[in-house]
Every structure is written in structure tokens, then in C-alpha cells.
């Protein structure tokens, strides 16, 4: 009988790698100011919770945000530190700054 613990760990690691790849796609799309690529990475019912604005709900609002934001800057440089990434079954949590 196979060790299900090792199987789960391998699955969790594959999920972690997929999440980090998605995070990198987000970073590259933002740097390229590629709104279409950003919108492909979010669900229809996306909710952004920025600290200085009211919640931004749905792809249409996210698109408006970036169409307003990107033209203000010649270049986007984004740094991020991942503090924690956890996979818990069908859910995953990532946070940082």
C-alpha cells in the first residue's frame, strides 16, 4: 500500500509550485501593464480590498482600476515578499507584502 502522506506532500508541493507560477504571471502582467492578462487571472466575482479605497468588486471594476492606474506611470516596478503559502485541500492561502 502506498504511503498517502508522501502522495499528499507531493500534491501539495505541485500545488505550491502552480500558485507561485500564477503569482509570477501576475507580476509579469502588471509589469507589462497587460490588463487582459490580469483579468484572465481573476475570477468573475473577484474582490480587491485595497487599504485606501473601498472594495473593488468584479472584473469590470478591476479593469477600470487598472485603466486608471497604469497610464499614470511610465514603468511599473513591483516588489513582493511572500510571508506564507499554505495548501489545505481545495483551498490555498498566500499572504505577504
C-alpha positions as CSV (number, residue, x, y, z in Angstrom):
1,X,0.0,0.0,0.0
2,X,1.4,3.4,-1.0
3,X,2.1,6.0,1.6
4,X,-0.7,8.5,1.3
5,X,1.3,11.0,3.4
6,X,4.0,11.2,0.7
7,X,1.4,11.4,-2.0
8,X,-0.3,14.3,-0.3
9,X,3.1,16.1,0.2
10,X,3.9,15.7,-3.5
11,X,0.4,17.0,-4.4
12,X,0.8,20.0,-2.0
13,X,4.2,20.8,-3.5
14,X,2.8,20.7,-7.0
15,X,0.0,23.0,-5.9
16,X,2.5,25.3,-4.3
17,X,4.6,25.5,-7.5
18,X,1.4,26.2,-9.5
19,X,0.5,29.0,-7.1
20,X,3.9,30.5,-7.3
21,X,3.8,30.3,-11.2
22,X,0.4,32.1,-11.1
23,X,1.9,34.7,-8.8
24,X,4.7,35.2,-11.2
25,X,2.3,35.6,-14.1
26,X,0.5,38.3,-12.2
27,X,3.8,40.1,-11.5
28,X,4.8,40.0,-15.2
29,X,1.3,41.1,-16.4
30,X,1.4,44.0,-14.0
31,X,4.9,45.0,-15.1
32,X,3.8,44.8,-18.8
33,X,0.6,46.8,-17.9
34,X,-1.3,43.9,-19.6
35,X,-4.8,44.3,-18.4
36,X,-6.2,41.4,-20.4
37,X,-3.6,39.0,-18.8
38,X,-4.5,40.3,-15.4
39,X,-8.2,39.8,-16.0
40,X,-7.5,36.2,-17.1
41,X,-6.0,35.6,-13.7
42,X,-9.0,36.6,-11.6
43,X,-12.5,35.1,-11.2
44,X,-15.6,36.9,-12.3
45,X,-16.5,37.6,-8.7
46,X,-13.1,38.9,-7.7
47,X,-12.8,41.3,-4.7
48,X,-9.8,43.5,-4.1
49,X,-9.6,45.0,-0.7
50,X,-7.2,48.0,-1.0
51,X,-6.3,49.9,2.1
52,X,-7.1,53.3,0.8
53,X,-10.1,52.6,-1.4
54,X,-13.5,50.9,-1.0
55,X,-13.6,47.3,-2.1
56,X,-13.3,46.7,-5.8
57,X,-15.7,44.0,-6.9
58,X,-15.9,42.1,-10.2
59,X,-13.7,42.1,-13.3
60,X,-15.3,45.3,-14.7
61,X,-14.2,47.2,-11.6
62,X,-10.8,45.7,-11.7
63,X,-10.4,46.7,-15.4
64,X,-11.5,50.3,-14.6
65,X,-8.9,50.4,-11.7
66,X,-6.0,49.3,-14.0
67,X,-7.2,51.5,-16.9
68,X,-7.0,54.5,-14.5
69,X,-3.8,53.4,-12.7
70,X,-1.5,52.2,-15.5
71,X,-1.4,55.4,-17.6
72,X,-0.2,57.4,-14.5
73,X,3.2,55.6,-14.6
74,X,5.8,55.1,-17.3
75,X,7.0,51.9,-15.7
76,X,5.7,49.6,-13.0
77,X,8.2,48.1,-10.6
78,X,6.6,45.7,-8.1
79,X,8.3,44.0,-5.2
80,X,6.6,41.4,-3.2
81,X,7.6,39.2,-0.2
82,X,5.6,36.1,0.4
83,X,5.3,35.5,4.1
84,X,3.2,32.4,4.0
85,X,1.8,30.0,1.4
86,X,-0.4,27.1,2.6
87,X,-2.3,24.5,0.7
88,X,-5.2,22.9,2.6
89,X,-7.1,20.5,0.3
90,X,-9.0,22.5,-2.3
91,X,-8.1,25.8,-0.6
92,X,-4.8,27.7,-0.7
93,X,-3.7,30.8,1.2
94,X,-0.9,33.2,0.3
95,X,-0.1,36.5,2.0
96,X,2.7,38.8,2.1
97,X,3.6,42.4,1.4
